[in-house]
């Protein structure tokens, strides 16, 4: 059955992920393991809060520096700030950095210690996502102060005109009183005019700022037969009128996650560009239903973005999955997920998990006898990938063992002397045998129920384990 279905872009608060604005990264600065959390500013210019955990002993000083990810500003870093070491936890450091303009930034972490110096560069999307509002108490306090000052200024002008040249105790003549009234009226008119012009200036500044508030690209999804077409749409934020500014990430310009409304089925696909701003792919077999689409892209500036859409489709008898395309089907709840060939994936998750706290989500692949699985291979250049969804779809995150940063952005951030884009973060050598255990650093933005699909490649086949998590406030 051939059908054509189009649904408009759903205006969710998308960024590098959906509903997950903080950046989490696991990397190495020289010989020092560093876990980085960057809480990007909500307004620009704004302050990013930096949290660092360095479990390596012998660290003396940690410096942090903000610079643009690309361009001349990346070559001339400002004076570094010294991260403050916690008195309660000597492995924990904090700091604050100003990010002055919208776009792709990086936080450079320089560590000095017994093992020599080391540097780590973490890309950060710095985007204005809202307009800062004034506290109501402060608003009315300032309004009352303004009224007091205006009335006081008018009274002072009238008194100076009426009695300024008289001796103490002398009653002002009627001419002085009349002149004072004119002076007070003129002063009131002048002050009201100044307030009006100030209000016009304030509104102009607010309107100018509203133009830099990030508006994610729109996306429309359509299906004809088993062919899925994705049409990107401008929303007014990006200056470029073309859609040719994308950079490949893990070898693809787009990573598409198709998830069923019940969160029991997920497909990880890689549509190819067919025209400017248009991507398409043949779908695998899908049961009829309502689906959510999350499309990850990275701009050439290193700025990552997730476009979202919803789609109703009839049952589709599609093509078999091939290459890097994969799927995951939820199994029975628990800490163990069955895999093909009698293998299994086991989750080692902390309890409880708290929102907005850096958490290492650990998983291992093992045989039916509980021994570590062999034959583990890289999947899309990484030991594993994970797609994480909140039950109400308000949060989506595409995770790697290095964190939430796309590899395309890391490649732009790498130092000029680095021979490969993977230098600077904790990842097994491309030639080494991969371990059967993997971990993802992440901080859940809000409490609630989540489902995570963990994907690995073993013996040439992509396999997916599915797990449920409950996050506490």
C-alpha positions, 0 to 999 in steps of 0.5 A: 500500500502506497501512502503519503503522510506529512506532519509539521515539525514539532517545536520542542526545545532542541539543541545538541540534544532535546531537553538536555543542555549540559555537556558531559565529557570523559577524556584525558589531559595528558596522563590525567583522567578528567570528567568534565561537566559544562553547564552552558549559559541560558543567556548570551553573554552569560556565565558557564559553570564548569565542574571537573573531577580528576581522580588521578593523584598528584594534581597541582593546578587546574586552569580553564579557558574559554575560546571560540571553537574555530576562527581567529578567536581560537588562536588567541586564548584569554588569560586562564582562570584557576579552577577552585579545588573543593575542600571536601573532595580534593579530586573535585574542581569548579569554575566559571567562564564568560561566553560572550557570543552565540555559537560554538565554543570550547573549554580548554582544561590544562592540568599540571601535576607530578605527571607533567602538563596535560590539556583537554579541549571540550566543545560547548554550544553556547546559545541564548535559549531564553530572555532573562526576566526580572524578579517581580519584587525587584521590578516593583521596588525599582518602579517605586524608586523611579516614581519617588525620584521623578516626584522629588526632581519635580519638587526640587525644580519647583522649589528652586524656581520659587524660593531659590533667590529669596531670603529665609522666611520671605513669602514668595511673590505670585510671579515666583509661584507662577514661574515655579508651576511652569518650571515644574510642568516643564520638568515633568514633561522632560522627565516623562519624555526621558522615561518614554525614550528609555522605554523605546531604547529598552524595547529595541534592545529586547527586540534585537536580543530576541533575534539571537535566541536560538531557534532550531531547524524545523523538519518535516517527515514524509513516507511514500511506500517504504521511502522516508523523506526528511525536509529541513526548514529554516526558522530564522536563526541561521544566517545561511539560506542553504543547508550545505553547511553540515559536517560528517559525524561518524561518517554520516551527515545525519543520524536518525533515531526512529522511536515508537510511541511505546518506547519498545522499538527503536531504529538507528538509521542514516539517511543520505542527502538527495537535494539541498536540505532533503534527506531520504532513506528506505525504511525497514519493516515497521508496524503501523503506528505513531513514531517520533523522529530525532535527527542529529546533525553537526554544522561545519562550525562544530555546532550540533543540533537535533531536529524533531518530527512526528509521523503516523505510518501504516504497516510497512514491509521495508528493506532488511537492515544493512551496514550501520543501520540497526534497531533495538527491541525492548526485552523484559525489564531488569538489569540484564538484556538478552542478545543474539547468540546466547549472549547478554548485556548487563547494566551496572547502574548506581542507585539512586540516580539523581538529576543533574549529577554526573553519572557513569552508566556502565554496561558489559557484554558477557556469555551465558556463563558470565564471562566477558564476551570476545569479538567486540568491534567498533560501531561507527568508530566508537566502542558503543553508542546509546540513545536515551529517551525520557518517557514523555519524550521531553529528553533525548540524548545520543551518548558516546563513551566520551560523553555527549560531544559529537566526534565532528566537534571534537575533531575541530577542537583537537590541538594542531599537533594531534595526529588524529581526531580521537586524541584527548579522550579516553577511547581504546586504540583502534588496533587494540582488542576492545573490552566487553565493558563500556561506560557513558558519562551523563547527567539526567536533566530532570527526574522521571522515568527513562529508557536507554538503548545501548548499541555495540558491534560484536562479530560483525553484527550490531546488537542492542540492549534496552534498560529502564532507569528511574531518576530521583530529584 
